[in-house]
Amino acid sequence: MTDNAKNAIAPALTCQFATIIPTLRYRDAAAAVEWLGQAFGFEKHLVVPGSDGTITHAQLVFGNGMIMVGTAHKDEFGRCSSRQVR
């Protein structure tokens, strides 16, 4: 590998932000956002409320990590796993 190639890769390896950001779906995402903050110390970075009191999209941060949270829906983007916690 050339020095130029190594220099091009180096910034990606020293990234200060999460490179994998998991998405979690909850039936009551608003309550989950509050609980994640109280229980684990996540802070709200962005919360996009839905028109029906749901959370369309939320970004929660903890240190240099981030998770995305939203309300579960019966569409291809909001489906819960068949092994969901009840």
N, C-alpha and C positions, 0 to 999 in steps of 0.2 A: 504494500500500500504506500502510495506517495505521501509526502508531508502535506501537500495540499488537500488530499483526501482525508487525512487524519484531522487536519484543522477544520474541515467542513463538518465532520462528524462530532467533534469535541463539544460544540455548544449544545447539541441535542443530549449528550450524555450528562451535562451539568445543569440541566433544566431545573429551575427552582419550583416548578409547579407539577402537579400530578400529571402523569402521562396516561393513566387509565382512570376513567371517571365512571363508577358504577351508577346505574339508574335503579331506583326502588319505587315500586308502585304500592300504594296503600288505599284501602277503602275510604279512610278518613285521613287524607294527606295533611290537612291543616293541623290535626291533632298530632300526627307523626312528626311534623316539622317542629312543633313546640316540644314534644317529648325528646326528640333527638338533641335539641338544644339544652334542655334541662338535664337530661341523663348523661350526655357525653360531651357537652360543650360545643356542639356545632353552632356556627353563626350563620345567619341569613345573609347571603350575598345577593340573591335575586329571588323574588317571589312574584309569580304571575298568577293572580287569582282568576278563576273561571267565573262566568256569569251566574252560575248556579251555586255559588258558595264552595266550589271545589278548588283545588290547586292545579292549574294547567301545567305549570312547570316551576320548580324551585331549585336553586343551587345553594347548597349549604357547604361551608368551608370549615376545616379544622386543620390548623397549621398550614402546610402547603398542599393538603389534600382537599378533594371536593367530592361530594355526592350529588346526584340529581334525584329529586323526589317529585312524584306526581300522583294524582288520583287515578286509581284503576278504573278502566272503562272496558266495555265489551267490544273493542275494536282492535285492529292489529297492533296498535301502538300502546294500548293500555291494558292489555290482557294480563291477568295474574297467572302464575304457574298453577298447574293442577295440584301441586303440592303446597298450596298456600296455607299459612297459619291461620287458624280460625279463632 
